[in-house]
Amino acid sequence: MLKNNLKLSNFAWLMSFLNFLLFHFSFFTFAFNNVDYKTYNGFMLIMSLIISLLVSSYFVFYLFLFLSSFAGKFLLVLTFIISSIAVYFINTYGVIVDESMIGNVLNTSYEESSSFFSIKLVLYVLVLGILPSIYIIKVKIIKVSLKKFLITSSLSLLFTVILAFANASNWLWIDKNSKTLGGLIMPWSYSVNTSLFYIHNYKKNEKEILLPNATIKNREKSIVVLVIGESARSQNFSLYGYKKDTNPLLSKEQNLYHFNATSCATYTTAGVKCILEHSNTDKLYEILPNYLFRNNVEVIWRTTNWGEPPVHISNYQNKENLLAHCKDERCQYDEILLRGLKEQILASKKNKILIVLHTSTSHGPTYSKKYPSRFEIFKPVCNSVELNNCTQEELINAYDNTIVYTDYLLSSIIEDLKQLKDYKSTMLFVSDHGESLGEKNLYMHGVPLSIAPKEQYEIPFIVWISDNSTQLKPNKDQVLSQNNVFHSVLNFLGVKSPIYDEKMNIYKFTKE
């Protein structure tokens, strides 16, 4: 029976043990799977990880509780509740709570976050978060003197340092696996990485770095439709050899090409940024729509998604804007991005037009809700947000149906462009990243790129060009990157820029 009156050191140790027992199953599963614990060195590494985790947690809890019992308890309650949510996603979807995953969480809309709600999530929060929090609130902590606090704290720090140096031979292994280990330790995974996210985000958004001015080389009427896919992986497109016919319409199109490609990251914000920038960097350079808009190109942005860098154009429409003029059932899906688009193009007074359509079609976990019922070609489908509760067949069927719907959307765009005879036109479809569907017990996306499986970074790069347009370079066997988009769009629209890189352009060179 837990006591209601505890000395500060005893309470801090108790919280450390609870934190260890409740929230670190995945951490030690990873460690045991990647360390030969039957050897002396492996056994010592595992024991050192356990002791380090306990002592470091004890030290931090002890420090905050000494400074203020109220503040310390508040932080503990917050920690247990957030950790319960974090381990739910770790155990259910195989995610790692690193800085990129924190970015995903902070850039998630209510619509997306609500799709993860389940009874299992409630139970995690109740059992691992709420129940320990009730005890934390009720317990009375017996304070210690400053002298004892300083002695205890110093010994804890000294012990941690000695333990770290005693494991010097294992530093290489720890460094190699640091991203995974750091993303599974509670509460340091989300507390430290949230701080890092805001620090790095602040630095990136201090000021957008403008690119050199550009000029338009000719008056030829040209349109580029850039479709940014969401969570589309190339291996589930029949264009790429998939056994199921997920591209019944695109496979019949003339002048349609597909390339092997990889994403710069496994999460939306970085993937979209990479598609829109001239080079993959950590800096916030002026992105494609902003650059072209500033240089007198008509730019239209329509989105049912989120997570793009700051877009500075006059014609930006999100889902709420689009829904104001669209009321039927199809408006609840990505088809809303196409409503009135051809008319909007014809109303433009400029010869050069870039249209960006940022879709959300294949975003999990509710794949079966991302397409109208008539596109449910493959059955049975997974209807649960707890993907590991579905069979592999159900999960892949639901995901494949989103690809069939994507096929329809892209084909519809092509048909609209074919009717614009006065323009030379092209459509590019590039996904922000791929998606895991249970392979290696991983779901969705967000695993750090350095350790991510190919399902999360091998993406489709599909191009269509009108009959009166330029041709593509003979580079079909080349593996493209998302950065190819920026330079290819400049070329197709006849935009001359000092930043242009001909090697990154997929179209044949446009002469002045």
Secondary structure as GFF3:
##gff-version 3
##sequence-region A 1 512
A	DSSP	beta_strand	5	7	.	.	.	ID=ss1
A	DSSP	alpha_helix	8	23	.	.	.	ID=ss2
A	DSSP	alpha_helix	25	34	.	.	.	ID=ss3
A	DSSP	alpha_helix	40	67	.	.	.	ID=ss4
A	DSSP	alpha_helix	69	93	.	.	.	ID=ss5
A	DSSP	alpha_helix	99	106	.	.	.	ID=ss6
A	DSSP	alpha_helix	110	114	.	.	.	ID=ss7
A	DSSP	alpha_helix	119	124	.	.	.	ID=ss8
A	DSSP	pi_helix	125	130	.	.	.	ID=ss9
A	DSSP	alpha_helix	131	138	.	.	.	ID=ss10
A	DSSP	beta_strand	140	142	.	.	.	ID=ss11
A	DSSP	alpha_helix	146	166	.	.	.	ID=ss12
A	DSSP	three_ten_helix	168	170	.	.	.	ID=ss13
A	DSSP	alpha_helix	171	176	.	.	.	ID=ss14
A	DSSP	alpha_helix	178	182	.	.	.	ID=ss15
A	DSSP	alpha_helix	188	204	.	.	.	ID=ss16
A	DSSP	beta_strand	215	216	.	.	.	ID=ss17
A	DSSP	beta_strand	222	229	.	.	.	ID=ss18
A	DSSP	three_ten_helix	234	236	.	.	.	ID=ss19
A	DSSP	three_ten_helix	238	240	.	.	.	ID=ss20
A	DSSP	three_ten_helix	250	252	.	.	.	ID=ss21
A	DSSP	beta_strand	256	262	.	.	.	ID=ss22
A	DSSP	alpha_helix	268	276	.	.	.	ID=ss23
A	DSSP	alpha_helix	288	294	.	.	.	ID=ss24
A	DSSP	beta_strand	298	303	.	.	.	ID=ss25
A	DSSP	beta_strand	316	317	.	.	.	ID=ss26
A	DSSP	alpha_helix	319	323	.	.	.	ID=ss27
A	DSSP	three_ten_helix	329	332	.	.	.	ID=ss28
A	DSSP	three_ten_helix	334	338	.	.	.	ID=ss29
A	DSSP	alpha_helix	341	346	.	.	.	ID=ss30
A	DSSP	beta_strand	352	358	.	.	.	ID=ss31
A	DSSP	three_ten_helix	367	369	.	.	.	ID=ss32
A	DSSP	three_ten_helix	373	375	.	.	.	ID=ss33
A	DSSP	three_ten_helix	387	389	.	.	.	ID=ss34
A	DSSP	alpha_helix	392	418	.	.	.	ID=ss35
A	DSSP	beta_strand	424	431	.	.	.	ID=ss36
A	DSSP	beta_strand	436	437	.	.	.	ID=ss37
A	DSSP	three_ten_helix	439	441	.	.	.	ID=ss38
A	DSSP	beta_strand	443	444	.	.	.	ID=ss39
A	DSSP	three_ten_helix	454	456	.	.	.	ID=ss40
A	DSSP	beta_strand	458	465	.	.	.	ID=ss41
A	DSSP	beta_strand	480	481	.	.	.	ID=ss42
A	DSSP	alpha_helix	484	492	.	.	.	ID=ss43
A	DSSP	beta_strand	495	496	.	.	.	ID=ss44
A	DSSP	three_ten_helix	502	504	.	.	.	ID=ss45
###
